[in-house]
Structure formats: structure tokens, C-alpha cells
Amino acid sequence: MAHIVERERTDGETSYLVRWRAGAARTGKYESEIFSDPEAAKKFKDLVNGFGQQWPPGWIRGQGFVADLRSAEEMFEPFAMKQISLLTGVQGDTRAKYRRLVKQNMSPWFKNYSVRDGEGGISREMVQRWVNDLAEGKAAPLDPPDHKPRTKYKPKTVGNQHGLLHTILQAAVDAEPQLRATNPCAFTRLPRLDGEQVEEEMVFLEREEYRWIHECMAEDAKDLADTLAETGARWGEATALQPRDLRRRNGRPALRVQRAWKRDEDGKPYLGAPKTKRSRRTIVITWKLDAMLRRRAKGKAPDALLFTGPEGGRWDAGTFRRLRWVPAIELAAEKFGLIKRPRIHDLRHSHAAWLIAARVPLPAIQARLGHESITTTVDRYGHLLDALDDEVMAAVAWAMDPTAPLPGFLAQTGLVGAGAWLPPLPPREGAVPPAWESDDDAPSVPEGPVFVVTLDGREVPFAERDHAQQVADQWNDDHAGELEALRVGGWPEEKVARRGAAGPEERPRWDGGGSVWTRVPDRQFVHYIMASYNADGSQAFTPFPATGRWTWEFEGDSYTAKAAEYRIERRPRGTIETQVRGVSEEAVAASSLVARAEVLKMCSQDLERGSGGPAS
């Protein structure tokens, strides 16, 4: 324990020396401080004992407390609060949150210290001890004896709070005049955030698990839960949706995310801009979700809320969690054996996981979730990509040989130009593309009414109105430029309309030829190259320029999902015609060279026979 030793000085006055062993250890270093006033010595002794036989925080030996020596504006807490008030681009609730963090998790360590360099200033060692204390849940030096035990913070939380402290102390470095030369937060070794800890914080639901939760949920909460799960939107974004946010993009139903719920400094909610610039986005949705949202929007004002709580106002996250989410989780655990305990926000993580499982590229997921940087997407969900090894190898094989079949996941996502940097390949052995095969596998004819759309005079039947409408909208989007050109060219409107999409028209049954589509047919942008050769291998006429257009699965011989394929036909009068098509422009160009080489070989063989044509 610290004790006081009285000493008589040569001038006859008495001094009071406070002595103690550092940390109260037997082998601890002897420390001391001298006073001329007995009351001051007693107070200091009590402080040393109160802080575990250590120097009181903020005390400069031989001078006293920093707060008594430095201006109030240089002390940590006033300086931190001032810098938080000066931050730009920060929402009111965020500013209030920063102030709470300073008071709760920083001032108990740094309150008695100055942001200025030198004795009594915050040092790098102090910052490192603070980081360790947060991670281990240790009491702060200035915590009162009756303070409740502190929580052990996870690495991500420690990192976030360290980032705020770094910003505050950097302001002291950047101040004019400068208060300190370096930032003591620089080069701090933070607790490691490894993949296991990230995965532990996020809960990924399987589709079946979500269906269990959905089945156990109150009816007035199911629509909102479906919207969160299908769009991956944040809670504040989904609950801020309004009827005017229902859109169309490329003929598909979509939602425009352009506002979110925020809180001001007093904690009151208000509608403001989404989290970041990229959070303002358009999300394509299914026709089923679109129908549900339009049903909810019916009769509402354009700026009314699509989702409202039990009392008609906005859905509060805490209320939804307590009254709807947690009861559904508990019932699903009892009824179906659900083991996981997801948060509402885990629907967003699960949405991302479902997209990755479906081979959706990360940049598309980044755009859909509204992440400001692809790094965020990779850091959070990159560990889920191990399942894509087969797709990675298929893409590599295709990149090395553009005449190889386009990997299915690339064709489905529309990334047909992924090998645009590759030069055309010369013909080589073993690189001949597959023969051109016709493929029309439309489903069989179902019973009941059908919905028919007329596309450039061609009738296409569907079993579902939504499917028919989606195809009609997309057809008009694909041909918008062509239709406008016809109008400018003076075509009568009825002829222009015939080239576009009409319908859907409901009919009691389908009496036409072919099958009725029970799904939305596939659609690809197909490139074409045609050429014709004489018997001696010379070109019969100037080759047609390469063309391309959107084609649908129901267009029969015009449609393909392959990277490239060709067909060679002998025509009357001894000419040979080549037709090359595919969804990869580069692969089509390379395949045209392969087809030409094969034609020249055929011509050479014909000439060797001396017939100038095929052998009889």
C-alpha cells in the first residue's frame, strides 16, 4: 500500500513523500511523489491505492494532473466531441452514436489525458492497452467500483471503435497549429478477424429453413419477410418502400431503392437517402413478388408506405423482431427442428449466399446489395465461393479455346463477351465446333386457358399470364430502336405495331401448332456470319457482314445458347454455303475460320476427283 513519509528539509519546512511499490508487487519498482502539503499528499496516496498502486491516469510526475496544466480544449473528451460535431457526410443518429462511444468506451481510458504530444498526452502504448482491454472485457482505469462488467468486444467491433479513435486523434495531427506530430493509433495491432469469426457472426439460411420460418410467421409479417429475403435489401430500405418505387427494367419488374429510414440526433426516425451512393439502386424482382407488392400498393398514395406496422405507422425493427421474428424462429425450432438463430439482417446474408450458390458473379451481387466496393462483397461472402471450382475450370477452358462450349453459368448471366480480349484462333486439329443442331424442347400442351402474345406476326402461347407479359415487354425493349426507325421511315403505325409485341390475349385453349410454354423461354444475343464459296474455293460473293440480334428459345433454328457452331451446306449450282452463329462474337469469328478451312478442304477433295463437285 502507498504510505506517506514525512521529511524535514534544510530550510526547516516539512515535505511529505508518498511511496509505493508499482503494482503492489514485492519486486515492484519503488515509485514516489513529493508534496509540501499534507492534505495533497493524502489525496494522492488515496489515488495511488485506488488505481492498484499505479500512477493515477493523467498525472505528470512533479507537475500534477494534465487537466490542470493544459487547456480544456486539448483534453481528450472535449476535443473528441468537437471533432465529431465537425464531421461531414454523417447522419444525425451516427453522430449521436459516436458521442456515446466516446463517453462509454474511450473517455474511461483517455479522459484525463491530452491529445497534445509530450507528457500527459495519449501514447501509442495507451492505445494498444485500450484495444486489448476492449477485446478482453477488462475494466477501464476510470470505471467506478460499482461499474457493471464490461463486454468482450468482437474483433470487428474493436476495429470499428479504433477507427473512430484514429479519426479523432488524426485531427490533432492535422490541426493548425499542429498539436502532435504523429497519430498514436497508427500501426496498432488489432485483434485478428479470421474467416471463422466472420462466419460465426453471419447466419446463412438454407431455402428450406427460410420456408420453415415463413410458415411459422404471422400473416401480417410474411410479405415483408419475403421482400427482405428476395431482394437482399436492408431493413431500413425495405420498410421505406413506396408504391412509386415499383418499376420496370428491361421489361422485368423491379424496385427502385432511393430512400431508407434514418434517425436524427434525438433518436427520432425520418426518411433519408440510403447508406451510400451505390445503395441507390434498382433491383429486379420476380413477377410473383411484383404482383404481391402491387397488390399492397393498390389504393395507396404514391408516397405511402408499402409496409406498415400493427398500428399503421412504420414497422419498427425492434417491434418486428420481438413480436414477429423471434416467435417465428422459436416455433420453427419446435415444429421443424430449426437449429440456427438468425437475425432479421441474416436474410440479406442468406440472399447473397443463394445468389452465389446459383453462380451469380460477385459484381452483380455487389450491385444488387448496394455495396460501395466489391471488396466488401468479397470480404463478407468470398468464403462461400469454394463451391464454384467446377465453374472456374470451365471458364478457364473456354477462355483458352473460344470455340469450346460457353460455360452454362456465363450464358445464363449474359457474360458472353468475357473473352473479348482473345484474338481469333486459326483452325487447328481437334478444335472443330459441334455441328449445328436444331433444338426445340418447348414443354407439352397443358390443359386450360392460355395467354398468347403475337411477336412480329408470330403467335407464342403461355400457360401463365406473367410469363407472357414478361416476354412481350422484353421483345418491345429489344426491338425499340428498330420500331422507331420504321416510324421515322414513314411506315404505317399498324405495320410498325405488327413488328412489335401484342398481347397477352387470353384464350380458352391453344389450337395452334407447337407447345404451350410453362416457363419464360431462354433469350440470348446471337451473332451470325454467312459466306458462300465456289467450287474452286473462291468466294461466290462478298461475305455478309457479321450481324447479331436477340433470339428466343421459341425461334427454333435461329436460337442457340452455345458459344459458337457452324453449318456447311452444298447449294445448287455447285456452291458451298457456311453459316456460323453463337453467343460469343469472338468464338463465332474463330469458328468462321474453321468453317472456311473445312470448305477449302472439301473443294480440294472435289478437284482431286476431277468432278468439280461432290462424288456421285
C-alpha positions as semicolon CSV with decimal commas, in nm:
position;residue;x (nm);y (nm);z (nm)
1;M;0,000;0,000;0,000
2;A;0,112;0,356;-0,059
3;H;0,226;0,539;0,251
4;I;0,348;0,886;0,348
5;V;0,695;0,959;0,481
6;E;0,747;1,296;0,649
7;R;1,086;1,462;0,598
8;E;1,230;1,782;0,738
9;R;1,403;1,997;0,480
10;T;1,716;2,205;0,540
11;D;1,506;2,521;0,545
12;G;1,308;2,385;0,838
13;E;0,993;2,310;0,637
14;T;0,836;1,962;0,622
15;S;0,787;1,765;0,298
16;Y;0,557;1,468;0,250
17;L;0,681;1,181;0,032
18;V;0,426;0,933;-0,099
19;R;0,594;0,596;-0,165
20;W;0,468;0,266;-0,305
21;R;0,576;-0,040;-0,499
22;A;0,443;-0,043;-0,857
23;G;0,151;-0,280;-0,884
24;A;0,181;-0,369;-0,513
25;A;0,427;-0,642;-0,611
26;R;0,707;-0,737;-0,373
27;T;0,957;-0,698;-0,651
28;G;0,784;-0,393;-0,796
29;K;0,982;-0,078;-0,857
30;Y;0,960;0,183;-0,583
31;E;0,776;0,494;-0,702
32;S;0,739;0,824;-0,518
33;E;0,596;1,173;-0,541
34;I;0,674;1,464;-0,306
35;F;0,433;1,725;-0,167
36;S;0,463;2,023;0,062
37;D;0,100;1,999;0,174
38;P;-0,012;1,702;0,389
39;E;-0,369;1,710;0,254
40;A;-0,247;1,698;-0,107
41;A;-0,017;1,408;-0,016
42;K;-0,305;1,218;0,146
43;K;-0,531;1,267;-0,158
44;F;-0,255;1,149;-0,390
45;K;-0,189;0,843;-0,169
46;D;-0,557;0,750;-0,189
47;L;-0,548;0,785;-0,568
48;V;-0,244;0,557;-0,594
49;N;-0,415;0,295;-0,379
50;G;-0,738;0,334;-0,575
51;F;-0,559;0,263;-0,902
52;G;-0,388;-0,053;-0,782
53;Q;-0,058;0,100;-0,671
54;Q;-0,012;0,273;-1,007
55;W;0,032;0,634;-1,108
56;P;-0,314;0,795;-1,137
57;P;-0,415;0,834;-1,502
58;G;-0,332;1,179;-1,634
59;W;-0,078;1,263;-1,362
60;I;0,257;1,410;-1,467
61;R;0,529;1,346;-1,210
62;G;0,632;1,657;-1,028
63;Q;0,362;1,866;-1,200
64;G;0,018;1,727;-1,127
65;F;-0,281;1,633;-1,339
66;V;-0,272;1,710;-1,709
67;A;-0,613;1,876;-1,690
68;D;-0,470;2,134;-1,452
69;L;-0,178;2,206;-1,685
70;R;-0,334;2,201;-2,033
71;S;-0,622;2,397;-2,182
72;A;-0,960;2,227;-2,157
73;E;-0,993;2,213;-2,537
74;E;-0,685;1,988;-2,557
75;M;-0,820;1,726;-2,318
76;F;-0,945;1,413;-2,489
77;E;-1,319;1,424;-2,431
78;P;-1,383;1,791;-2,522
79;F;-1,156;1,757;-2,824
80;A;-1,329;1,435;-2,937
81;M;-1,677;1,585;-2,904
82;K;-1,573;1,889;-3,104
83;Q;-1,430;1,676;-3,385
84;I;-1,745;1,462;-3,401
85;S;-1,956;1,776;-3,437
86;L;-1,734;1,884;-3,729
87;L;-1,760;1,555;-3,923
88;T;-1,923;1,595;-4,263
89;G;-2,141;1,349;-4,452
90;V;-2,259;1,190;-4,126
91;Q;-2,623;1,127;-4,036
92;G;-2,760;1,262;-3,709
93;D;-2,804;0,921;-3,549
94;T;-2,447;0,827;-3,644
95;R;-2,313;1,143;-3,481
96;A;-2,507;1,061;-3,164
97;K;-2,373;0,704;-3,175
98;Y;-2,014;0,834;-3,199
99;R;-2,068;1,056;-2,896
100;R;-2,199;0,760;-2,695
101;L;-1,897;0,552;-2,794
102;V;-1,659;0,825;-2,680
103;K;-1,827;0,855;-2,340
104;Q;-1,870;0,482;-2,282
105;N;-1,564;0,322;-2,439
106;M;-1,296;0,591;-2,474
107;S;-1,323;0,854;-2,202
108;P;-1,292;0,596;-1,921
109;W;-0,941;0,531;-2,059
110;F;-0,834;0,869;-2,201
111;K;-1,039;1,135;-2,022
112;N;-0,750;1,253;-1,806
113;Y;-0,507;1,281;-2,096
114;S;-0,437;1,546;-2,354
115;V;-0,435;1,497;-2,730
116;R;-0,113;1,701;-2,740
117;D;0,230;1,540;-2,766
118;G;0,453;1,506;-2,462
119;E;0,398;1,413;-2,101
120;G;0,033;1,371;-2,018
121;G;-0,054;1,304;-2,380
122;I;-0,211;0,989;-2,525
123;S;0,062;0,748;-2,629
124;R;0,075;0,451;-2,865
125;E;0,115;0,218;-2,567
126;M;-0,206;0,355;-2,412
127;V;-0,395;0,289;-2,735
128;Q;-0,268;-0,068;-2,754
129;R;-0,370;-0,132;-2,392
130;W;-0,713;0,013;-2,466
131;V;-0,755;-0,219;-2,765
132;N;-0,659;-0,520;-2,552
133;D;-0,894;-0,415;-2,272
134;L;-1,188;-0,387;-2,515
135;A;-1,112;-0,729;-2,662
136;E;-1,077;-0,892;-2,320
137;G;-1,363;-0,709;-2,148
138;K;-1,139;-0,554;-1,883
139;A;-1,247;-0,263;-1,664
140;A;-1,132;0,084;-1,763
141;P;-0,894;0,276;-1,534
142;L;-1,166;0,532;-1,456
143;D;-1,454;0,287;-1,412
144;P;-1,617;0,327;-1,069
145;P;-1,607;0,023;-0,838
146;D;-1,976;-0,048;-0,894
147;H;-1,949;-0,036;-1,275
148;K;-2,108;-0,339;-1,440
149;P;-1,867;-0,588;-1,603
150;R;-1,762;-0,483;-1,950
151;T;-1,845;-0,687;-2,258
152;K;-1,574;-0,863;-2,455
153;Y;-1,598;-0,698;-2,794
154;K;-1,554;-0,894;-3,115
155;P;-1,262;-0,804;-3,344
156;K;-1,486;-0,622;-3,591
157;T;-1,632;-0,401;-3,315
158;V;-1,287;-0,328;-3,173
159;G;-1,169;-0,236;-3,523
160;N;-1,463;-0,001;-3,576
161;Q;-1,402;0,180;-3,246
162;H;-1,030;0,201;-3,314
163;G;-1,116;0,362;-3,648
164;L;-1,318;0,631;-3,472
165;L;-1,035;0,699;-3,224
166;H;-0,790;0,717;-3,515
167;T;-1,008;0,981;-3,684
168;I;-1,027;1,188;-3,365
169;L;-0,653;1,183;-3,298
170;Q;-0,569;1,244;-3,663
171;A;-0,748;1,576;-3,623
172;A;-0,486;1,666;-3,361
173;V;-0,213;1,586;-3,614
174;D;-0,384;1,794;-3,884
175;A;-0,467;2,086;-3,654
176;E;-0,328;2,433;-3,723
177;P;-0,112;2,481;-3,528
178;Q;-0,028;2,113;-3,500
179;L;-0,098;1,956;-3,161
180;R;0,102;1,640;-3,217
181;A;0,342;1,505;-3,479
182;T;0,204;1,153;-3,519
183;N;-0,117;0,961;-3,464
184;P;-0,077;0,713;-3,175
185;C;-0,337;0,488;-3,341
186;A;-0,114;0,431;-3,641
187;F;0,026;0,080;-3,670
188;T;-0,185;-0,052;-3,382
189;R;-0,203;-0,429;-3,393
190;L;-0,574;-0,509;-3,389
191;P;-0,735;-0,840;-3,291
192;R;-0,738;-1,073;-3,588
193;L;-1,063;-1,111;-3,778
194;D;-1,042;-1,450;-3,945
195;G;-1,291;-1,632;-4,162
196;E;-1,435;-1,838;-3,877
197;Q;-1,526;-1,526;-3,681
198;V;-1,695;-1,370;-3,984
199;E;-1,894;-1,685;-4,046
200;E;-1,994;-1,701;-3,680
201;E;-2,141;-1,352;-3,695
202;M;-2,345;-1,422;-4,010
203;V;-2,614;-1,688;-4,029
204;F;-2,688;-1,832;-4,372
205;L;-3,027;-1,994;-4,410
206;E;-3,095;-2,277;-4,649
207;R;-3,405;-2,228;-4,861
208;E;-3,589;-2,496;-4,665
209;E;-3,501;-2,324;-4,337
210;Y;-3,642;-1,997;-4,461
211;R;-3,961;-2,174;-4,567
212;W;-3,993;-2,315;-4,214
213;I;-3,962;-1,967;-4,064
214;H;-4,203;-1,825;-4,320
215;E;-4,464;-2,089;-4,242
216;C;-4,441;-2,011;-3,871
217;M;-4,465;-1,636;-3,918
218;A;-4,773;-1,421;-3,856
219;E;-4,963;-1,339;-4,175
220;D;-4,904;-0,963;-4,149
221;A;-4,528;-1,019;-4,149
222;K;-4,488;-1,268;-4,435
223;D;-4,491;-1,015;-4,720
224;L;-4,219;-0,805;-4,559
225;A;-4,008;-1,112;-4,484
226;D;-4,041;-1,229;-4,845
227;T;-3,933;-0,887;-4,970
228;L;-3,626;-0,890;-4,746
229;A;-3,533;-1,244;-4,849
230;E;-3,589;-1,197;-5,223
231;T;-3,425;-0,858;-5,265
232;G;-3,147;-0,866;-5,005
233;A;-3,248;-0,513;-4,908
234;R;-3,158;-0,370;-4,571
235;W;-3,436;-0,336;-4,314
236;G;-3,440;0,043;-4,339
237;E;-3,463;0,021;-4,720
238;A;-3,739;-0,240;-4,739
239;T;-3,961;-0,070;-4,481
240;A;-3,921;0,263;-4,665
241;L;-4,055;0,129;-4,997
242;Q;-4,344;0,318;-5,153
243;P;-4,579;0,249;-5,448
244;R;-4,381;0,488;-5,668
245;D;-4,075;0,262;-5,626
246;L;-4,232;-0,015;-5,835
247;R;-4,058;0,000;-6,173
248;R;-3,970;-0,194;-6,488
249;R;-3,616;-0,258;-6,609
250;N;-3,562;-0,419;-6,949
251;G;-3,917;-0,546;-6,935
252;R;-3,868;-0,705;-6,595
253;P;-4,037;-0,594;-6,272
254;A;-3,804;-0,405;-6,043
255;L;-3,779;-0,195;-5,728
256;R;-3,605;0,139;-5,705
257;V;-3,424;0,179;-5,372
258;Q;-3,391;0,552;-5,318
259;R;-3,464;0,612;-4,950
260;A;-3,419;0,447;-4,612
261;W;-3,518;0,505;-4,252
262;K;-3,267;0,707;-4,050
263;R;-3,259;0,854;-3,701
264;D;-3,169;1,208;-3,603
265;E;-2,951;1,301;-3,306
266;D;-3,252;1,272;-3,076
267;G;-3,324;0,921;-3,199
268;K;-3,636;1,017;-3,394
269;P;-3,688;0,829;-3,725
270;Y;-3,706;1,006;-4,059
271;L;-3,680;0,912;-4,427
272;G;-3,347;0,998;-4,584
273;A;-3,104;0,886;-4,852
274;P;-2,976;0,525;-4,844
275;K;-2,649;0,434;-4,677
276;T;-2,415;0,510;-4,970
277;K;-2,427;0,632;-5,330
278;R;-2,433;0,275;-5,462
279;S;-2,716;0,195;-5,224
280;R;-2,938;0,396;-5,457
281;R;-3,009;0,113;-5,697
282;T;-3,269;-0,073;-5,899
283;I;-3,333;-0,434;-5,801
284;V;-3,503;-0,672;-6,043
285;I;-3,762;-0,892;-5,875
286;T;-3,979;-1,188;-5,967
287;W;-4,322;-1,145;-6,116
288;K;-4,466;-1,311;-5,807
289;L;-4,312;-1,055;-5,572
290;D;-4,411;-0,775;-5,808
291;A;-4,773;-0,893;-5,801
292;M;-4,771;-0,901;-5,421
293;L;-4,621;-0,552;-5,393
294;R;-4,866;-0,410;-5,646
295;R;-5,150;-0,566;-5,451
296;R;-5,025;-0,388;-5,140
297;A;-4,984;-0,063;-5,335
298;K;-5,338;-0,067;-5,474
299;G;-5,537;0,230;-5,348
300;K;-5,239;0,389;-5,172
301;A;-5,087;0,727;-5,244
302;P;-4,758;0,718;-5,439
303;D;-4,561;0,824;-5,131
304;A;-4,738;0,597;-4,882
305;L;-4,552;0,310;-4,716
306;L;-4,596;-0,036;-4,866
307;F;-4,531;-0,200;-4,529
308;T;-4,684;-0,069;-4,208
309;G;-4,680;-0,194;-3,851
310;P;-4,975;-0,314;-3,643
311;E;-5,080;0,044;-3,566
312;G;-5,045;0,172;-3,920
313;G;-4,713;0,353;-3,892
314;R;-4,370;0,236;-3,998
315;W;-4,252;-0,107;-3,890
316;D;-4,002;-0,060;-3,608
317;A;-3,721;-0,315;-3,628
318;G;-3,729;-0,390;-3,256
319;T;-4,106;-0,436;-3,256
320;F;-4,093;-0,665;-3,560
321;R;-3,817;-0,870;-3,404
322;R;-3,995;-0,906;-3,070
323;L;-4,349;-0,967;-3,193
324;R;-4,298;-1,142;-3,527
325;W;-3,944;-1,262;-3,592
326;V;-3,842;-1,426;-3,263
327;P;-4,178;-1,606;-3,218
328;A;-4,146;-1,746;-3,572
329;I;-3,790;-1,866;-3,504
330;E;-3,896;-2,034;-3,180
331;L;-4,197;-2,200;-3,342
332;A;-3,983;-2,322;-3,635
333;A;-3,736;-2,469;-3,387
334;E;-4,016;-2,653;-3,209
335;K;-4,210;-2,760;-3,520
336;F;-3,932;-2,833;-3,771
337;G;-3,618;-2,862;-3,559
338;L;-3,460;-2,535;-3,677
339;I;-3,122;-2,506;-3,504
340;K;-2,997;-2,172;-3,635
341;R;-3,091;-1,846;-3,466
342;P;-3,078;-1,589;-3,746
343;R;-3,125;-1,216;-3,709
344;I;-3,351;-1,026;-3,947
345;H;-3,038;-0,893;-4,121
346;D;-2,932;-1,251;-4,190
347;L;-3,199;-1,263;-4,461
348;R;-2,969;-1,025;-4,652
349;H;-2,670;-1,255;-4,597
350;S;-2,878;-1,558;-4,695
351;H;-2,990;-1,381;-5,014
352;A;-2,625;-1,329;-5,109
353;A;-2,546;-1,694;-5,034
354;W;-2,834;-1,810;-5,255
355;L;-2,705;-1,596;-5,542
356;I;-2,355;-1,736;-5,504
357;A;-2,494;-2,090;-5,499
358;A;-2,670;-2,006;-5,828
359;R;-2,335;-1,898;-5,980
360;V;-2,420;-1,528;-5,997
361;P;-2,096;-1,325;-6,039
362;L;-1,983;-1,118;-5,741
363;P;-2,003;-0,782;-5,927
364;A;-2,373;-0,850;-5,991
365;I;-2,421;-0,935;-5,622
366;Q;-2,235;-0,618;-5,524
367;A;-2,468;-0,406;-5,737
368;R;-2,778;-0,583;-5,607
369;L;-2,682;-0,544;-5,241
370;G;-2,566;-0,185;-5,287
371;H;-2,213;-0,238;-5,157
372;E;-1,995;0,065;-5,220
373;S;-1,695;-0,156;-5,301
374;I;-1,653;-0,506;-5,440
375;T;-1,407;-0,556;-5,153
376;T;-1,699;-0,554;-4,911
377;T;-1,873;-0,827;-5,109
378;V;-1,560;-1,040;-5,131
379;D;-1,470;-0,996;-4,764
380;R;-1,816;-1,096;-4,646
381;Y;-1,904;-1,372;-4,887
382;G;-1,579;-1,478;-5,052
383;H;-1,552;-1,785;-4,829
384;L;-1,868;-1,922;-4,995
385;L;-1,703;-1,942;-5,337
386;D;-1,530;-2,278;-5,285
387;A;-1,832;-2,448;-5,441
388;L;-1,758;-2,284;-5,776
389;D;-1,439;-2,475;-5,858
390;D;-1,603;-2,661;-6,148
391;E;-1,730;-2,335;-6,297
392;V;-1,388;-2,174;-6,260
393;M;-1,223;-2,457;-6,452
394;A;-1,494;-2,448;-6,721
395;A;-1,438;-2,076;-6,767
396;V;-1,062;-2,122;-6,792
397;A;-1,106;-2,395;-7,052
398;W;-1,337;-2,171;-7,253
399;A;-1,101;-1,873;-7,227
400;M;-0,816;-2,083;-7,365
401;D;-1,031;-2,209;-7,653
402;P;-1,317;-1,977;-7,757
403;T;-1,458;-2,248;-7,985
404;A;-1,533;-2,458;-7,678
405;P;-1,891;-2,454;-7,544
406;L;-1,971;-2,146;-7,340
407;P;-1,996;-2,241;-6,970
408;G;-2,360;-2,257;-6,872
409;F;-2,332;-2,010;-6,586
410;L;-2,181;-1,748;-6,820
411;A;-2,454;-1,798;-7,077
412;Q;-2,724;-1,760;-6,812
413;T;-2,580;-1,439;-6,673
414;G;-2,527;-1,283;-7,014
415;L;-2,149;-1,252;-6,981
416;V;-2,096;-1,371;-7,335
417;G;-1,821;-1,119;-7,401
418;A;-1,597;-1,243;-7,123
419;G;-1,332;-1,342;-7,377
420;A;-1,344;-1,025;-7,585
421;W;-0,971;-0,974;-7,544
422;L;-0,890;-1,303;-7,717
423;P;-0,772;-1,285;-8,081
424;P;-0,941;-1,508;-8,342
425;L;-0,793;-1,855;-8,337
426;P;-0,662;-2,018;-8,655
427;P;-0,814;-2,353;-8,748
428;R;-0,646;-2,647;-8,580
429;E;-0,694;-3,014;-8,536
430;G;-0,946;-3,115;-8,273
431;A;-1,095;-2,766;-8,249
432;V;-1,393;-2,814;-8,481
433;P;-1,713;-2,683;-8,318
434;P;-2,013;-2,912;-8,288
435;A;-2,247;-2,946;-8,581
436;W;-2,544;-2,714;-8,597
437;E;-2,835;-2,895;-8,445
438;S;-3,193;-2,776;-8,421
439;D;-3,326;-2,783;-8,067
440;D;-3,685;-2,703;-7,980
441;D;-3,776;-2,856;-7,646
442;A;-4,077;-2,647;-7,551
443;P;-4,299;-2,811;-7,290
444;S;-4,608;-3,007;-7,386
445;V;-4,955;-2,853;-7,413
446;P;-5,125;-2,810;-7,072
447;E;-5,498;-2,816;-7,018
448;G;-5,694;-2,495;-6,960
449;P;-5,672;-2,135;-7,083
450;V;-5,361;-1,995;-7,246
451;F;-5,217;-1,646;-7,289
452;V;-5,095;-1,566;-7,637
453;V;-4,853;-1,293;-7,738
454;T;-4,801;-1,202;-8,102
455;L;-4,438;-1,124;-8,184
456;D;-4,373;-0,987;-8,532
457;G;-4,679;-1,177;-8,652
458;R;-4,585;-1,500;-8,474
459;E;-4,816;-1,631;-8,202
460;V;-4,648;-1,777;-7,892
461;P;-4,871;-1,937;-7,624
462;F;-4,802;-1,940;-7,248
463;A;-4,969;-2,113;-6,957
464;E;-4,907;-1,814;-6,725
465;R;-5,003;-1,454;-6,796
466;D;-4,697;-1,323;-6,611
467;H;-4,465;-1,522;-6,838
468;A;-4,642;-1,394;-7,148
469;Q;-4,629;-1,033;-7,027
470;Q;-4,260;-1,058;-6,943
471;V;-4,175;-1,188;-7,291
472;A;-4,388;-0,919;-7,460
473;D;-4,225;-0,640;-7,260
474;Q;-3,877;-0,773;-7,329
475;W;-3,949;-0,815;-7,702
476;N;-4,053;-0,450;-7,730
477;D;-3,744;-0,341;-7,536
478;D;-3,518;-0,545;-7,766
479;H;-3,676;-0,401;-8,082
480;A;-3,736;-0,044;-7,963
481;G;-3,470;0,104;-8,192
482;E;-3,590;-0,093;-8,493
483;L;-3,954;0,007;-8,438
484;E;-3,861;0,373;-8,401
485;A;-3,661;0,357;-8,724
486;L;-3,967;0,221;-8,905
487;R;-4,179;0,507;-8,775
488;V;-3,919;0,761;-8,887
489;G;-3,914;0,586;-9,225
490;G;-4,285;0,653;-9,268
491;W;-4,424;0,306;-9,205
492;P;-4,794;0,298;-9,112
493;E;-4,844;0,252;-8,740
494;E;-5,036;-0,074;-8,787
495;K;-4,738;-0,225;-8,969
496;V;-4,499;-0,098;-8,704
497;A;-4,720;-0,249;-8,434
498;R;-4,717;-0,582;-8,616
499;R;-4,336;-0,595;-8,589
500;G;-4,362;-0,543;-8,215
501;A;-4,531;-0,746;-7,941
502;A;-4,907;-0,754;-7,889
503;G;-5,094;-0,915;-7,603
504;P;-5,112;-1,120;-7,397
505;E;-5,453;-1,233;-7,518
506;E;-5,636;-1,490;-7,307
507;R;-5,787;-1,784;-7,496
508;P;-5,979;-2,082;-7,361
509;R;-5,733;-2,325;-7,521
510;W;-5,446;-2,345;-7,767
511;D;-5,542;-2,470;-8,112
512;G;-5,226;-2,367;-8,292
513;G;-4,926;-2,580;-8,366
514;G;-4,644;-2,648;-8,126
515;S;-4,646;-2,647;-7,748
516;V;-4,752;-2,406;-7,476
517;W;-4,470;-2,257;-7,271
518;T;-4,494;-2,319;-6,898
519;R;-4,189;-2,104;-6,821
520;V;-4,015;-1,798;-6,960
521;P;-3,810;-1,914;-7,261
522;D;-3,438;-1,851;-7,265
523;R;-3,311;-1,546;-7,455
524;Q;-2,962;-1,496;-7,600
525;F;-2,790;-1,236;-7,816
526;V;-2,677;-1,447;-8,113
527;H;-2,408;-1,340;-8,362
528;Y;-2,419;-1,460;-8,725
529;I;-2,167;-1,483;-9,010
530;M;-2,260;-1,620;-9,355
531;A;-2,040;-1,690;-9,657
532;S;-2,070;-1,869;-9,993
533;Y;-1,789;-2,037;-10,190
534;N;-1,745;-2,153;-10,549
535;A;-1,618;-2,499;-10,636
536;D;-1,260;-2,370;-10,657
537;G;-1,277;-2,223;-10,306
538;S;-1,317;-1,862;-10,412
539;Q;-1,594;-1,660;-10,255
540;A;-1,912;-1,660;-10,462
541;F;-1,999;-1,309;-10,346
542;T;-1,888;-1,051;-10,095
543;P;-1,942;-1,203;-9,748
544;F;-2,232;-1,072;-9,546
545;P;-2,114;-0,853;-9,258
546;A;-2,135;-1,007;-8,913
547;T;-2,474;-0,941;-8,758
548;G;-2,642;-1,014;-8,428
549;R;-2,977;-0,992;-8,257
550;W;-3,165;-1,111;-7,953
551;T;-3,323;-1,450;-8,016
552;W;-3,563;-1,654;-7,809
553;E;-3,581;-2,023;-7,744
554;F;-3,912;-2,046;-7,933
555;E;-3,750;-1,912;-8,251
556;G;-3,630;-2,260;-8,340
557;D;-3,341;-2,261;-8,586
558;S;-3,241;-1,902;-8,504
559;Y;-3,174;-1,974;-8,136
560;T;-2,866;-2,116;-7,969
561;A;-2,700;-2,091;-7,629
562;K;-2,365;-2,224;-7,749
563;A;-2,055;-2,010;-7,779
564;A;-2,027;-2,092;-8,150
565;E;-2,142;-2,352;-8,400
566;Y;-2,149;-2,374;-8,778
567;R;-2,330;-2,547;-9,060
568;I;-2,195;-2,623;-9,408
569;E;-2,440;-2,692;-9,693
570;R;-2,391;-2,766;-10,062
571;R;-2,620;-2,546;-10,266
572;P;-2,747;-2,578;-10,624
573;R;-2,506;-2,473;-10,898
574;G;-2,212;-2,618;-10,705
575;T;-2,167;-2,351;-10,440
576;I;-2,099;-2,427;-10,074
577;E;-2,256;-2,209;-9,805
578;T;-2,137;-2,166;-9,445
579;Q;-2,349;-2,030;-9,164
580;V;-2,189;-1,961;-8,825
581;R;-2,373;-1,849;-8,514
582;G;-2,319;-1,829;-8,139
583;V;-2,348;-1,612;-7,831
584;S;-1,976;-1,525;-7,824
585;E;-1,874;-1,286;-8,100
586;E;-1,511;-1,392;-8,068
587;A;-1,593;-1,762;-8,084
588;V;-1,815;-1,704;-8,388
589;A;-1,533;-1,524;-8,568
590;A;-1,292;-1,807;-8,483
591;S;-1,545;-2,068;-8,595
592;S;-1,590;-1,893;-8,930
593;L;-1,220;-1,956;-8,995
594;V;-1,264;-2,321;-8,903
595;A;-1,566;-2,348;-9,135
596;R;-1,373;-2,181;-9,419
597;A;-1,084;-2,424;-9,372
598;E;-1,324;-2,716;-9,392
599;V;-1,483;-2,576;-9,710
600;L;-1,141;-2,536;-9,874
601;K;-1,062;-2,895;-9,782
602;M;-1,390;-3,009;-9,940
603;C;-1,314;-2,808;-10,257
604;S;-0,965;-2,957;-10,278
605;Q;-1,104;-3,309;-10,247
606;D;-1,362;-3,236;-10,517
607;L;-1,095;-3,105;-10,754
608;E;-0,879;-3,409;-10,692
609;R;-1,169;-3,626;-10,802
610;G;-1,186;-3,410;-11,113
611;S;-1,555;-3,362;-11,082
612;G;-1,574;-3,007;-10,964
613;G;-1,844;-3,127;-10,729
614;P;-1,927;-3,400;-10,485
615;A;-1,864;-3,761;-10,580
616;S;-2,165;-3,946;-10,713
